[in-house]
Amino acid sequence: MPSALCYQQTTDARWVEHFCLVNPACHTNTEEQASAIAEADLKGAFEIKSQGGSDSKVADFMRSKGYVNVEGFQRAVDQNNRTRLLQ
């Protein structure tokens, strides 16, 4: 399913994991398909922001696509250095 790990800037050079969004209603056959969908959805959300939209409008866009926040997520990396989300 499409997902996005979102980061928060804590200093000029430091970013930390902040929250994770997933779209549980969207099922794909491959990770590549899920990644492409998430990338397109994020591009659409940030297009709104680039046109003067607020962070709230970005969140509304992602919510309208079916994304929800995953409470208590954990990130793991597999043997191929791919990120996996654990709950």
C-alpha positions as CSV (number, residue, x, y, z in Angstrom):
1,M,0.0,0.0,0.0
2,P,1.3,3.5,-0.7
3,S,3.0,5.1,2.3
4,A,5.2,8.1,3.1
5,L,7.6,8.6,6.0
6,C,7.5,12.3,6.9
7,Y,10.4,14.1,8.6
8,Q,10.6,17.2,10.9
9,Q,13.6,19.5,10.8
10,T,15.0,19.9,14.3
11,T,18.1,22.0,13.4
12,D,19.5,23.4,10.2
13,A,21.1,20.1,9.3
14,R,19.1,17.6,11.3
15,W,15.8,15.9,10.3
16,V,14.0,13.3,12.4
17,E,11.2,10.9,11.6
18,H,8.0,12.7,12.5
19,F,5.0,10.6,11.3
20,C,4.0,8.0,8.8
21,L,1.1,8.2,6.3
22,V,-0.4,5.1,4.6
23,N,-3.3,4.6,2.3
24,P,-4.9,1.4,3.5
25,A,-7.6,1.4,0.9
26,C,-5.1,1.3,-2.0
27,H,-3.7,-2.2,-2.7
28,T,-1.0,-2.7,-5.3
29,N,0.8,-5.8,-6.6
30,T,4.3,-4.4,-6.1
31,E,6.3,-2.1,-3.9
32,E,7.2,-0.1,-7.0
33,Q,3.5,0.5,-7.8
34,A,2.9,1.6,-4.2
35,S,5.9,3.9,-4.3
36,A,4.8,5.5,-7.6
37,I,1.3,6.2,-6.3
38,A,2.6,7.7,-3.0
39,E,5.1,9.8,-5.0
40,A,2.4,11.1,-7.3
41,D,0.1,11.8,-4.4
42,L,2.8,13.7,-2.6
43,K,3.6,15.7,-5.7
44,G,0.0,16.7,-6.0
45,A,-0.1,17.7,-2.3
46,F,3.0,19.8,-2.6
47,E,1.8,21.4,-5.8
48,I,-1.0,22.9,-3.8
49,K,1.6,24.2,-1.3
50,S,3.7,25.7,-4.0
51,Q,0.7,27.6,-5.2
52,G,0.4,29.3,-1.8
53,G,-1.5,26.5,0.0
54,S,-1.0,25.9,3.7
55,D,0.2,22.8,5.5
56,S,-3.4,22.2,6.4
57,K,-4.3,22.1,2.6
58,V,-1.5,19.6,2.0
59,A,-3.0,17.4,4.8
60,D,-6.5,17.8,3.4
61,F,-5.3,16.7,0.0
62,M,-3.6,13.6,1.4
63,R,-6.6,12.8,3.5
64,S,-8.8,13.1,0.4
65,K,-6.6,10.4,-1.3
66,G,-7.3,8.0,1.6
67,Y,-4.1,8.5,3.7
68,V,-4.1,8.1,7.5
69,N,-1.5,8.5,10.1
70,V,0.1,5.4,11.6
71,E,0.3,5.7,15.3
72,G,3.4,4.2,16.9
73,F,5.1,3.2,13.7
74,Q,8.6,1.7,13.6
75,R,10.9,1.7,10.7
76,A,13.1,-1.3,9.8
77,V,15.5,-1.9,7.0
78,D,15.7,-5.3,5.2
79,Q,18.7,-7.1,3.8
80,N,18.3,-5.1,0.5
81,N,18.5,-1.8,2.4
82,R,14.8,-1.2,1.8
83,T,12.7,0.5,4.4
84,R,9.9,-1.5,6.0
85,L,7.3,-0.1,8.4
86,L,6.4,-2.1,11.4
87,Q,3.4,-1.5,13.6
